[in-house]
Amino acid sequence: MIPEVIGALGLVFAAIITGLFHRMRRENEDAHGKAISRLEYIAETVSEIDEQLDDMAEWQEKHQEQHDRAARTPR
């Protein structure tokens, strides 16, 4: 009788442990999904900022050329 009780308790504990690990894995997968979504959003934002910086650098070069031409032009 005692071995049967020990075996039954072992099965109960195994089921509890399995359930906890399953729940933790599901929560971990949810967290990973949210993190991936956030990282994709950040990557898009960084890409947009990069494009804006490229546009600004191009504008500054053209603007500086205007100043350089004005400086070389006799008054």
mmCIF file of the N, C-alpha and C atoms, coordinates in Angstrom:
data_MODEL
# 
_entry.id   MODEL 
# 
loop_
_atom_site.group_PDB 
_atom_site.id 
_atom_site.type_symbol 
_atom_site.label_atom_id 
_atom_site.label_alt_id 
_atom_site.label_comp_id 
_atom_site.label_asym_id 
_atom_site.label_entity_id 
_atom_site.label_seq_id 
_atom_site.pdbx_PDB_ins_code 
_atom_site.Cartn_x 
_atom_site.Cartn_y 
_atom_site.Cartn_z 
_atom_site.occupancy 
_atom_site.B_iso_or_equiv 
_atom_site.pdbx_formal_charge 
_atom_site.auth_seq_id 
_atom_site.auth_comp_id 
_atom_site.auth_asym_id 
_atom_site.auth_atom_id 
_atom_site.pdbx_PDB_model_num 
ATOM 1   N N  . MET A 1 1  ? 0.811  -1.190 0.000   1.00 0.00 ? 1  MET A N  1 
ATOM 2   C CA . MET A 1 1  ? 0.000  0.000  0.000   1.00 0.00 ? 1  MET A CA 1 
ATOM 3   C C  . MET A 1 1  ? 0.861  1.262  0.000   1.00 0.00 ? 1  MET A C  1 
ATOM 4   N N  . ILE A 1 2  ? 1.892  1.312  0.764   1.00 0.00 ? 2  ILE A N  1 
ATOM 5   C CA . ILE A 1 2  ? 2.757  2.494  0.808   1.00 0.00 ? 2  ILE A CA 1 
ATOM 6   C C  . ILE A 1 2  ? 3.412  2.745  -0.557  1.00 0.00 ? 2  ILE A C  1 
ATOM 7   N N  . PRO A 1 3  ? 3.906  1.736  -1.266  1.00 0.00 ? 3  PRO A N  1 
ATOM 8   C CA . PRO A 1 3  ? 4.480  2.015  -2.587  1.00 0.00 ? 3  PRO A CA 1 
ATOM 9   C C  . PRO A 1 3  ? 3.458  2.609  -3.557  1.00 0.00 ? 3  PRO A C  1 
ATOM 10  N N  . GLU A 1 4  ? 2.182  2.169  -3.442  1.00 0.00 ? 4  GLU A N  1 
ATOM 11  C CA . GLU A 1 4  ? 1.157  2.717  -4.321  1.00 0.00 ? 4  GLU A CA 1 
ATOM 12  C C  . GLU A 1 4  ? 0.898  4.193  -4.011  1.00 0.00 ? 4  GLU A C  1 
ATOM 13  N N  . VAL A 1 5  ? 0.897  4.539  -2.737  1.00 0.00 ? 5  VAL A N  1 
ATOM 14  C CA . VAL A 1 5  ? 0.683  5.933  -2.330  1.00 0.00 ? 5  VAL A CA 1 
ATOM 15  C C  . VAL A 1 5  ? 1.855  6.792  -2.805  1.00 0.00 ? 5  VAL A C  1 
ATOM 16  N N  . ILE A 1 6  ? 3.062  6.288  -2.618  1.00 0.00 ? 6  ILE A N  1 
ATOM 17  C CA . ILE A 1 6  ? 4.247  7.022  -3.069  1.00 0.00 ? 6  ILE A CA 1 
ATOM 18  C C  . ILE A 1 6  ? 4.217  7.193  -4.586  1.00 0.00 ? 6  ILE A C  1 
ATOM 19  N N  . GLY A 1 7  ? 3.834  6.147  -5.296  1.00 0.00 ? 7  GLY A N  1 
ATOM 20  C CA . GLY A 1 7  ? 3.734  6.227  -6.751  1.00 0.00 ? 7  GLY A CA 1 
ATOM 21  C C  . GLY A 1 7  ? 2.681  7.230  -7.184  1.00 0.00 ? 7  GLY A C  1 
ATOM 22  N N  . ALA A 1 8  ? 1.538  7.227  -6.508  1.00 0.00 ? 8  ALA A N  1 
ATOM 23  C CA . ALA A 1 8  ? 0.461  8.171  -6.839  1.00 0.00 ? 8  ALA A CA 1 
ATOM 24  C C  . ALA A 1 8  ? 0.901  9.599  -6.563  1.00 0.00 ? 8  ALA A C  1 
ATOM 25  N N  . LEU A 1 9  ? 1.558  9.827  -5.401  1.00 0.00 ? 9  LEU A N  1 
ATOM 26  C CA . LEU A 1 9  ? 2.055  11.170 -5.091  1.00 0.00 ? 9  LEU A CA 1 
ATOM 27  C C  . LEU A 1 9  ? 3.112  11.610 -6.105  1.00 0.00 ? 9  LEU A C  1 
ATOM 28  N N  . GLY A 1 10 ? 3.945  10.684 -6.526  1.00 0.00 ? 10 GLY A N  1 
ATOM 29  C CA . GLY A 1 10 ? 4.947  11.004 -7.542  1.00 0.00 ? 10 GLY A CA 1 
ATOM 30  C C  . GLY A 1 10 ? 4.304  11.439 -8.842  1.00 0.00 ? 10 GLY A C  1 
ATOM 31  N N  . LEU A 1 11 ? 3.242  10.749 -9.236  1.00 0.00 ? 11 LEU A N  1 
ATOM 32  C CA . LEU A 1 11 ? 2.527  11.136 -10.464 1.00 0.00 ? 11 LEU A CA 1 
ATOM 33  C C  . LEU A 1 11 ? 1.877  12.504 -10.327 1.00 0.00 ? 11 LEU A C  1 
ATOM 34  N N  . VAL A 1 12 ? 1.307  12.777 -9.146  1.00 0.00 ? 12 VAL A N  1 
ATOM 35  C CA . VAL A 1 12 ? 0.685  14.076 -8.913  1.00 0.00 ? 12 VAL A CA 1 
ATOM 36  C C  . VAL A 1 12 ? 1.726  15.186 -8.991  1.00 0.00 ? 12 VAL A C  1 
ATOM 37  N N  . PHE A 1 13 ? 2.849  14.992 -8.327  1.00 0.00 ? 13 PHE A N  1 
ATOM 38  C CA . PHE A 1 13 ? 3.914  15.999 -8.373  1.00 0.00 ? 13 PHE A CA 1 
ATOM 39  C C  . PHE A 1 13 ? 4.456  16.182 -9.789  1.00 0.00 ? 13 PHE A C  1 
ATOM 40  N N  . ALA A 1 14 ? 4.600  15.082 -10.524 1.00 0.00 ? 14 ALA A N  1 
ATOM 41  C CA . ALA A 1 14 ? 5.076  15.168 -11.907 1.00 0.00 ? 14 ALA A CA 1 
ATOM 42  C C  . ALA A 1 14 ? 4.095  15.965 -12.761 1.00 0.00 ? 14 ALA A C  1 
ATOM 43  N N  . ALA A 1 15 ? 2.804  15.757 -12.560 1.00 0.00 ? 15 ALA A N  1 
ATOM 44  C CA . ALA A 1 15 ? 1.790  16.496 -13.311 1.00 0.00 ? 15 ALA A CA 1 
ATOM 45  C C  . ALA A 1 15 ? 1.832  17.984 -12.958 1.00 0.00 ? 15 ALA A C  1 
ATOM 46  N N  . ILE A 1 16 ? 2.007  18.279 -11.675 1.00 0.00 ? 16 ILE A N  1 
ATOM 47  C CA . ILE A 1 16 ? 2.089  19.682 -11.238 1.00 0.00 ? 16 ILE A CA 1 
ATOM 48  C C  . ILE A 1 16 ? 3.314  20.354 -11.854 1.00 0.00 ? 16 ILE A C  1 
ATOM 49  N N  . ILE A 1 17 ? 4.460  19.702 -11.770 1.00 0.00 ? 17 ILE A N  1 
ATOM 50  C CA . ILE A 1 17 ? 5.695  20.255 -12.319 1.00 0.00 ? 17 ILE A CA 1 
ATOM 51  C C  . ILE A 1 17 ? 5.556  20.459 -13.831 1.00 0.00 ? 17 ILE A C  1 
ATOM 52  N N  . THR A 1 18 ? 4.993  19.466 -14.515 1.00 0.00 ? 18 THR A N  1 
ATOM 53  C CA . THR A 1 18 ? 4.801  19.577 -15.969 1.00 0.00 ? 18 THR A CA 1 
ATOM 54  C C  . THR A 1 18 ? 3.891  20.754 -16.297 1.00 0.00 ? 18 THR A C  1 
ATOM 55  N N  . GLY A 1 19 ? 2.823  20.906 -15.544 1.00 0.00 ? 19 GLY A N  1 
ATOM 56  C CA . GLY A 1 19 ? 1.901  22.032 -15.765 1.00 0.00 ? 19 GLY A CA 1 
ATOM 57  C C  . GLY A 1 19 ? 2.574  23.374 -15.556 1.00 0.00 ? 19 GLY A C  1 
ATOM 58  N N  . LEU A 1 20 ? 3.393  23.469 -14.509 1.00 0.00 ? 20 LEU A N  1 
ATOM 59  C CA . LEU A 1 20 ? 4.108  24.727 -14.244 1.00 0.00 ? 20 LEU A CA 1 
ATOM 60  C C  . LEU A 1 20 ? 5.087  25.058 -15.370 1.00 0.00 ? 20 LEU A C  1 
ATOM 61  N N  . PHE A 1 21 ? 5.837  24.049 -15.819 1.00 0.00 ? 21 PHE A N  1 
ATOM 62  C CA . PHE A 1 21 ? 6.782  24.298 -16.909 1.00 0.00 ? 21 PHE A CA 1 
ATOM 63  C C  . PHE A 1 21 ? 6.062  24.686 -18.197 1.00 0.00 ? 21 PHE A C  1 
ATOM 64  N N  . HIS A 1 22 ? 4.929  24.052 -18.455 1.00 0.00 ? 22 HIS A N  1 
ATOM 65  C CA . HIS A 1 22 ? 4.153  24.380 -19.650 1.00 0.00 ? 22 HIS A CA 1 
ATOM 66  C C  . HIS A 1 22 ? 3.672  25.833 -19.583 1.00 0.00 ? 22 HIS A C  1 
ATOM 67  N N  . ARG A 1 23 ? 3.191  26.235 -18.419 1.00 0.00 ? 23 ARG A N  1 
ATOM 68  C CA . ARG A 1 23 ? 2.715  27.612 -18.241 1.00 0.00 ? 23 ARG A CA 1 
ATOM 69  C C  . ARG A 1 23 ? 3.865  28.603 -18.399 1.00 0.00 ? 23 ARG A C  1 
ATOM 70  N N  . MET A 1 24 ? 5.004  28.298 -17.801 1.00 0.00 ? 24 MET A N  1 
ATOM 71  C CA . MET A 1 24 ? 6.164  29.184 -17.908 1.00 0.00 ? 24 MET A CA 1 
ATOM 72  C C  . MET A 1 24 ? 6.617  29.312 -19.356 1.00 0.00 ? 24 MET A C  1 
ATOM 73  N N  . ARG A 1 25 ? 6.607  28.200 -20.103 1.00 0.00 ? 25 ARG A N  1 
ATOM 74  C CA . ARG A 1 25 ? 7.025  28.236 -21.500 1.00 0.00 ? 25 ARG A CA 1 
ATOM 75  C C  . ARG A 1 25 ? 6.065  29.106 -22.314 1.00 0.00 ? 25 ARG A C  1 
ATOM 76  N N  . ARG A 1 26 ? 4.771  28.978 -22.063 1.00 0.00 ? 26 ARG A N  1 
ATOM 77  C CA . ARG A 1 26 ? 3.778  29.772 -22.784 1.00 0.00 ? 26 ARG A CA 1 
ATOM 78  C C  . ARG A 1 26 ? 3.968  31.260 -22.488 1.00 0.00 ? 26 ARG A C  1 
ATOM 79  N N  . GLU A 1 27 ? 4.183  31.601 -21.220 1.00 0.00 ? 27 GLU A N  1 
ATOM 80  C CA . GLU A 1 27 ? 4.419  32.997 -20.849 1.00 0.00 ? 27 GLU A CA 1 
ATOM 81  C C  . GLU A 1 27 ? 5.701  33.512 -21.484 1.00 0.00 ? 27 GLU A C  1 
ATOM 82  N N  . ASN A 1 28 ? 6.726  32.670 -21.547 1.00 0.00 ? 28 ASN A N  1 
ATOM 83  C CA . ASN A 1 28 ? 7.988  33.052 -22.155 1.00 0.00 ? 28 ASN A CA 1 
ATOM 84  C C  . ASN A 1 28 ? 7.808  33.310 -23.649 1.00 0.00 ? 28 ASN A C  1 
ATOM 85  N N  . GLU A 1 29 ? 7.026  32.448 -24.310 1.00 0.00 ? 29 GLU A N  1 
ATOM 86  C CA . GLU A 1 29 ? 6.770  32.652 -25.740 1.00 0.00 ? 29 GLU A CA 1 
ATOM 87  C C  . GLU A 1 29 ? 6.007  33.944 -25.975 1.00 0.00 ? 29 GLU A C  1 
ATOM 88  N N  . ASP A 1 30 ? 5.056  34.270 -25.112 1.00 0.00 ? 30 ASP A N  1 
ATOM 89  C CA . ASP A 1 30 ? 4.324  35.531 -25.225 1.00 0.00 ? 30 ASP A CA 1 
ATOM 90  C C  . ASP A 1 30 ? 5.268  36.714 -25.060 1.00 0.00 ? 30 ASP A C  1 
ATOM 91  N N  . ALA A 1 31 ? 6.147  36.631 -24.074 1.00 0.00 ? 31 ALA A N  1 
ATOM 92  C CA . ALA A 1 31 ? 7.102  37.715 -23.840 1.00 0.00 ? 31 ALA A CA 1 
ATOM 93  C C  . ALA A 1 31 ? 8.041  37.876 -25.029 1.00 0.00 ? 31 ALA A C  1 
ATOM 94  N N  . HIS A 1 32 ? 8.464  36.772 -25.604 1.00 0.00 ? 32 HIS A N  1 
ATOM 95  C CA . HIS A 1 32 ? 9.348  36.841 -26.768 1.00 0.00 ? 32 HIS A CA 1 
ATOM 96  C C  . HIS A 1 32 ? 8.633  37.481 -27.946 1.00 0.00 ? 32 HIS A C  1 
ATOM 97  N N  . GLY A 1 33 ? 7.373  37.131 -28.145 1.00 0.00 ? 33 GLY A N  1 
ATOM 98  C CA . GLY A 1 33 ? 6.590  37.722 -29.229 1.00 0.00 ? 33 GLY A CA 1 
ATOM 99  C C  . GLY A 1 33 ? 6.468  39.227 -29.067 1.00 0.00 ? 33 GLY A C  1 
ATOM 100 N N  . LYS A 1 34 ? 6.204  39.667 -27.838 1.00 0.00 ? 34 LYS A N  1 
ATOM 101 C CA . LYS A 1 34 ? 6.107  41.108 -27.580 1.00 0.00 ? 34 LYS A CA 1 
ATOM 102 C C  . LYS A 1 34 ? 7.447  41.786 -27.803 1.00 0.00 ? 34 LYS A C  1 
ATOM 103 N N  . ALA A 1 35 ? 8.530  41.149 -27.382 1.00 0.00 ? 35 ALA A N  1 
ATOM 104 C CA . ALA A 1 35 ? 9.862  41.731 -27.560 1.00 0.00 ? 35 ALA A CA 1 
ATOM 105 C C  . ALA A 1 35 ? 10.209 41.838 -29.040 1.00 0.00 ? 35 ALA A C  1 
ATOM 106 N N  . ILE A 1 36 ? 9.894  40.821 -29.815 1.00 0.00 ? 36 ILE A N  1 
ATOM 107 C CA . ILE A 1 36 ? 10.181 40.856 -31.255 1.00 0.00 ? 36 ILE A CA 1 
ATOM 108 C C  . ILE A 1 36 ? 9.375  41.964 -31.917 1.00 0.00 ? 36 ILE A C  1 
ATOM 109 N N  . SER A 1 37 ? 8.116  42.112 -31.537 1.00 0.00 ? 37 SER A N  1 
ATOM 110 C CA . SER A 1 37 ? 7.281  43.172 -32.092 1.00 0.00 ? 37 SER A CA 1 
ATOM 111 C C  . SER A 1 37 ? 7.862  44.543 -31.777 1.00 0.00 ? 37 SER A C  1 
ATOM 112 N N  . ARG A 1 38 ? 8.304  44.735 -30.560 1.00 0.00 ? 38 ARG A N  1 
ATOM 113 C CA . ARG A 1 38 ? 8.884  46.018 -30.145 1.00 0.00 ? 38 ARG A CA 1 
ATOM 114 C C  . ARG A 1 38 ? 10.196 46.284 -30.896 1.00 0.00 ? 38 ARG A C  1 
ATOM 115 N N  . LEU A 1 39 ? 11.018 45.251 -31.057 1.00 0.00 ? 39 LEU A N  1 
ATOM 116 C CA . LEU A 1 39 ? 12.278 45.422 -31.780 1.00 0.00 ? 39 LEU A CA 1 
ATOM 117 C C  . LEU A 1 39 ? 12.040 45.775 -33.244 1.00 0.00 ? 39 LEU A C  1 
ATOM 118 N N  . GLU A 1 40 ? 11.019 45.191 -33.857 1.00 0.00 ? 40 GLU A N  1 
ATOM 119 C CA . GLU A 1 40 ? 10.688 45.537 -35.237 1.00 0.00 ? 40 GLU A CA 1 
ATOM 120 C C  . GLU A 1 40 ? 10.256 46.996 -35.336 1.00 0.00 ? 40 GLU A C  1 
ATOM 121 N N  . TYR A 1 41 ? 9.473  47.460 -34.365 1.00 0.00 ? 41 TYR A N  1 
ATOM 122 C CA . TYR A 1 41 ? 9.045  48.855 -34.331 1.00 0.00 ? 41 TYR A CA 1 
ATOM 123 C C  . TYR A 1 41 ? 10.256 49.786 -34.186 1.00 0.00 ? 41 TYR A C  1 
ATOM 124 N N  . ILE A 1 42 ? 11.168 49.418 -33.310 1.00 0.00 ? 42 ILE A N  1 
ATOM 125 C CA . ILE A 1 42 ? 12.376 50.224 -33.111 1.00 0.00 ? 42 ILE A CA 1 
ATOM 126 C C  . ILE A 1 42 ? 13.210 50.250 -34.388 1.00 0.00 ? 42 ILE A C  1 
ATOM 127 N N  . ALA A 1 43 ? 13.335 49.115 -35.065 1.00 0.00 ? 43 ALA A N  1 
ATOM 128 C CA . ALA A 1 43 ? 14.110 49.056 -36.304 1.00 0.00 ? 43 ALA A CA 1 
ATOM 129 C C  . ALA A 1 43 ? 13.500 49.959 -37.369 1.00 0.00 ? 43 ALA A C  1 
ATOM 130 N N  . GLU A 1 44 ? 12.175 49.984 -37.472 1.00 0.00 ? 44 GLU A N  1 
ATOM 131 C CA . GLU A 1 44 ? 11.517 50.872 -38.432 1.00 0.00 ? 44 GLU A CA 1 
ATOM 132 C C  . GLU A 1 44 ? 11.784 52.329 -38.086 1.00 0.00 ? 44 GLU A C  1 
ATOM 133 N N  . THR A 1 45 ? 11.695 52.658 -36.811 1.00 0.00 ? 45 THR A N  1 
ATOM 134 C CA . THR A 1 45 ? 11.927 54.032 -36.367 1.00 0.00 ? 45 THR A CA 1 
ATOM 135 C C  . THR A 1 45 ? 13.360 54.463 -36.663 1.00 0.00 ? 45 THR A C  1 
ATOM 136 N N  . VAL A 1 46 ? 14.315 53.584 -36.377 1.00 0.00 ? 46 VAL A N  1 
ATOM 137 C CA . VAL A 1 46 ? 15.719 53.898 -36.640 1.00 0.00 ? 46 VAL A CA 1 
ATOM 138 C C  . VAL A 1 46 ? 15.949 54.097 -38.133 1.00 0.00 ? 46 VAL A C  1 
ATOM 139 N N  . SER A 1 47 ? 15.302 53.289 -38.950 1.00 0.00 ? 47 SER A N  1 
ATOM 140 C CA . SER A 1 47 ? 15.435 53.417 -40.401 1.00 0.00 ? 47 SER A CA 1 
ATOM 141 C C  . SER A 1 47 ? 14.890 54.765 -40.871 1.00 0.00 ? 47 SER A C  1 
ATOM 142 N N  . GLU A 1 48 ? 13.754 55.162 -40.331 1.00 0.00 ? 48 GLU A N  1 
ATOM 143 C CA . GLU A 1 48 ? 13.180 56.462 -40.692 1.00 0.00 ? 48 GLU A CA 1 
ATOM 144 C C  . GLU A 1 48 ? 14.095 57.608 -40.263 1.00 0.00 ? 48 GLU A C  1 
ATOM 145 N N  . ILE A 1 49 ? 14.652 57.509 -39.082 1.00 0.00 ? 49 ILE A N  1 
ATOM 146 C CA . ILE A 1 49 ? 15.577 58.545 -38.602 1.00 0.00 ? 49 ILE A CA 1 
ATOM 147 C C  . ILE A 1 49 ? 16.809 58.596 -39.494 1.00 0.00 ? 49 ILE A C  1 
ATOM 148 N N  . ASP A 1 50 ? 17.314 57.436 -39.902 1.00 0.00 ? 50 ASP A N  1 
ATOM 149 C CA . ASP A 1 50 ? 18.478 57.379 -40.783 1.00 0.00 ? 50 ASP A CA 1 
ATOM 150 C C  . ASP A 1 50 ? 18.190 58.095 -42.102 1.00 0.00 ? 50 ASP A C  1 
ATOM 151 N N  . GLU A 1 51 ? 17.008 57.861 -42.663 1.00 0.00 ? 51 GLU A N  1 
ATOM 152 C CA . GLU A 1 51 ? 16.638 58.530 -43.912 1.00 0.00 ? 51 GLU A CA 1 
ATOM 153 C C  . GLU A 1 51 ? 16.555 60.041 -43.708 1.00 0.00 ? 51 GLU A C  1 
ATOM 154 N N  . GLN A 1 52 ? 15.986 60.464 -42.597 1.00 0.00 ? 52 GLN A N  1 
ATOM 155 C CA . GLN A 1 52 ? 15.883 61.896 -42.314 1.00 0.00 ? 52 GLN A CA 1 
ATOM 156 C C  . GLN A 1 52 ? 17.258 62.523 -42.148 1.00 0.00 ? 52 GLN A C  1 
ATOM 157 N N  . LEU A 1 53 ? 18.174 61.812 -41.494 1.00 0.00 ? 53 LEU A N  1 
ATOM 158 C CA . LEU A 1 53 ? 19.537 62.328 -41.328 1.00 0.00 ? 53 LEU A CA 1 
ATOM 159 C C  . LEU A 1 53 ? 20.257 62.440 -42.673 1.00 0.00 ? 53 LEU A C  1 
ATOM 160 N N  . ASP A 1 54 ? 20.033 61.454 -43.548 1.00 0.00 ? 54 ASP A N  1 
ATOM 161 C CA . ASP A 1 54 ? 20.626 61.524 -44.881 1.00 0.00 ? 54 ASP A CA 1 
ATOM 162 C C  . ASP A 1 54 ? 20.117 62.750 -45.631 1.00 0.00 ? 54 ASP A C  1 
ATOM 163 N N  . ASP A 1 55 ? 18.803 63.000 -45.544 1.00 0.00 ? 55 ASP A N  1 
ATOM 164 C CA . ASP A 1 55 ? 18.216 64.178 -46.193 1.00 0.00 ? 55 ASP A CA 1 
ATOM 165 C C  . ASP A 1 55 ? 18.800 65.465 -45.614 1.00 0.00 ? 55 ASP A C  1 
ATOM 166 N N  . MET A 1 56 ? 18.962 65.499 -44.303 1.00 0.00 ? 56 MET A N  1 
ATOM 167 C CA . MET A 1 56 ? 19.509 66.699 -43.653 1.00 0.00 ? 56 MET A CA 1 
ATOM 168 C C  . MET A 1 56 ? 20.964 66.922 -44.064 1.00 0.00 ? 56 MET A C  1 
ATOM 169 N N  . ALA A 1 57 ? 21.738 65.864 -44.135 1.00 0.00 ? 57 ALA A N  1 
ATOM 170 C CA . ALA A 1 57 ? 23.144 66.001 -44.538 1.00 0.00 ? 57 ALA A CA 1 
ATOM 171 C C  . ALA A 1 57 ? 23.235 66.509 -45.974 1.00 0.00 ? 57 ALA A C  1 
ATOM 172 N N  . GLU A 1 58 ? 22.373 66.008 -46.838 1.00 0.00 ? 58 GLU A N  1 
ATOM 173 C CA . GLU A 1 58 ? 22.359 66.466 -48.236 1.00 0.00 ? 58 GLU A CA 1 
ATOM 174 C C  . GLU A 1 58 ? 21.982 67.941 -48.309 1.00 0.00 ? 58 GLU A C  1 
ATOM 175 N N  . TRP A 1 59 ? 20.990 68.357 -47.537 1.00 0.00 ? 59 TRP A N  1 
ATOM 176 C CA . TRP A 1 59 ? 20.587 69.767 -47.514 1.00 0.00 ? 59 TRP A CA 1 
ATOM 177 C C  . TRP A 1 59 ? 21.728 70.643 -47.015 1.00 0.00 ? 59 TRP A C  1 
ATOM 178 N N  . GLN A 1 60 ? 22.417 70.193 -45.963 1.00 0.00 ? 60 GLN A N  1 
ATOM 179 C CA . GLN A 1 60 ? 23.519 70.992 -45.417 1.00 0.00 ? 60 GLN A CA 1 
ATOM 180 C C  . GLN A 1 60 ? 24.647 71.157 -46.434 1.00 0.00 ? 60 GLN A C  1 
ATOM 181 N N  . GLU A 1 61 ? 24.938 70.105 -47.182 1.00 0.00 ? 61 GLU A N  1 
ATOM 182 C CA . GLU A 1 61 ? 25.980 70.205 -48.207 1.00 0.00 ? 61 GLU A CA 1 
ATOM 183 C C  . GLU A 1 61 ? 25.602 71.238 -49.260 1.00 0.00 ? 61 GLU A C  1 
ATOM 184 N N  . LYS A 1 62 ? 24.364 71.201 -49.733 1.00 0.00 ? 62 LYS A N  1 
ATOM 185 C CA . LYS A 1 62 ? 23.908 72.174 -50.734 1.00 0.00 ? 62 LYS A CA 1 
ATOM 186 C C  . LYS A 1 62 ? 23.927 73.581 -50.168 1.00 0.00 ? 62 LYS A C  1 
ATOM 187 N N  . HIS A 1 63 ? 23.513 73.721 -48.939 1.00 0.00 ? 63 HIS A N  1 
ATOM 188 C CA . HIS A 1 63 ? 23.495 75.028 -48.308 1.00 0.00 ? 63 HIS A CA 1 
ATOM 189 C C  . HIS A 1 63 ? 24.919 75.572 -48.144 1.00 0.00 ? 63 HIS A C  1 
ATOM 190 N N  . GLN A 1 64 ? 25.830 74.701 -47.757 1.00 0.00 ? 64 GLN A N  1 
ATOM 191 C CA . GLN A 1 64 ? 27.222 75.133 -47.606 1.00 0.00 ? 64 GLN A CA 1 
ATOM 192 C C  . GLN A 1 64 ? 27.804 75.544 -48.953 1.00 0.00 ? 64 GLN A C  1 
ATOM 193 N N  . GLU A 1 65 ? 27.442 74.841 -50.025 1.00 0.00 ? 65 GLU A N  1 
ATOM 194 C CA . GLU A 1 65 ? 27.904 75.217 -51.369 1.00 0.00 ? 65 GLU A CA 1 
ATOM 195 C C  . GLU A 1 65 ? 27.433 76.622 -51.724 1.00 0.00 ? 65 GLU A C  1 
ATOM 196 N N  . GLN A 1 66 ? 26.212 76.978 -51.328 1.00 0.00 ? 66 GLN A N  1 
ATOM 197 C CA . GLN A 1 66 ? 25.716 78.330 -51.572 1.00 0.00 ? 66 GLN A CA 1 
ATOM 198 C C  . GLN A 1 66 ? 26.581 79.361 -50.845 1.00 0.00 ? 66 GLN A C  1 
ATOM 199 N N  . HIS A 1 67 ? 26.936 79.078 -49.610 1.00 0.00 ? 67 HIS A N  1 
ATOM 200 C CA . HIS A 1 67 ? 27.786 79.997 -48.852 1.00 0.00 ? 67 HIS A CA 1 
ATOM 201 C C  . HIS A 1 67 ? 29.171 80.081 -49.480 1.00 0.00 ? 67 HIS A C  1 
ATOM 202 N N  . ASP A 1 68 ? 29.709 78.949 -49.921 1.00 0.00 ? 68 ASP A N  1 
ATOM 203 C CA . ASP A 1 68 ? 31.034 78.937 -50.534 1.00 0.00 ? 68 ASP A CA 1 
ATOM 204 C C  . ASP A 1 68 ? 31.035 79.749 -51.823 1.00 0.00 ? 68 ASP A C  1 
ATOM 205 N N  . ARG A 1 69 ? 30.001 79.613 -52.656 1.00 0.00 ? 69 ARG A N  1 
ATOM 206 C CA . ARG A 1 69 ? 29.913 80.402 -53.890 1.00 0.00 ? 69 ARG A CA 1 
ATOM 207 C C  . ARG A 1 69 ? 29.800 81.887 -53.586 1.00 0.00 ? 69 ARG A C  1 
ATOM 208 N N  . ALA A 1 70 ? 29.007 82.217 -52.572 1.00 0.00 ? 70 ALA A N  1 
ATOM 209 C CA . ALA A 1 70 ? 28.848 83.621 -52.194 1.00 0.00 ? 70 ALA A CA 1 
ATOM 210 C C  . ALA A 1 70 ? 30.166 84.203 -51.707 1.00 0.00 ? 70 ALA A C  1 
ATOM 211 N N  . ALA A 1 71 ? 30.962 83.415 -51.025 1.00 0.00 ? 71 ALA A N  1 
ATOM 212 C CA . ALA A 1 71 ? 32.244 83.889 -50.504 1.00 0.00 ? 71 ALA A CA 1 
ATOM 213 C C  . ALA A 1 71 ? 33.230 84.104 -51.643 1.00 0.00 ? 71 ALA A C  1 
ATOM 214 N N  . ARG A 1 72 ? 33.148 83.297 -52.711 1.00 0.00 ? 72 ARG A N  1 
ATOM 215 C CA . ARG A 1 72 ? 34.079 83.435 -53.846 1.00 0.00 ? 72 ARG A CA 1 
ATOM 216 C C  . ARG A 1 72 ? 33.651 84.534 -54.820 1.00 0.00 ? 72 ARG A C  1 
ATOM 217 N N  . THR A 1 73 ? 32.382 84.941 -54.771 1.00 0.00 ? 73 THR A N  1 
ATOM 218 C CA . THR A 1 73 ? 31.874 85.939 -55.705 1.00 0.00 ? 73 THR A CA 1 
ATOM 219 C C  . THR A 1 73 ? 32.293 87.315 -55.237 1.00 0.00 ? 73 THR A C  1 
ATOM 220 N N  . PRO A 1 74 ? 32.926 88.078 -56.147 1.00 0.00 ? 74 PRO A N  1 
ATOM 221 C CA . PRO A 1 74 ? 33.331 89.444 -55.751 1.00 0.00 ? 74 PRO A CA 1 
ATOM 222 C C  . PRO A 1 74 ? 32.093 90.317 -55.514 1.00 0.00 ? 74 PRO A C  1 
ATOM 223 N N  . ARG A 1 75 ? 32.263 91.230 -54.612 1.00 0.00 ? 75 ARG A N  1 
ATOM 224 C CA . ARG A 1 75 ? 31.124 92.111 -54.277 1.00 0.00 ? 75 ARG A CA 1 
ATOM 225 C C  . ARG A 1 75 ? 31.256 93.428 -54.910 1.00 0.00 ? 75 ARG A C  1 
# 
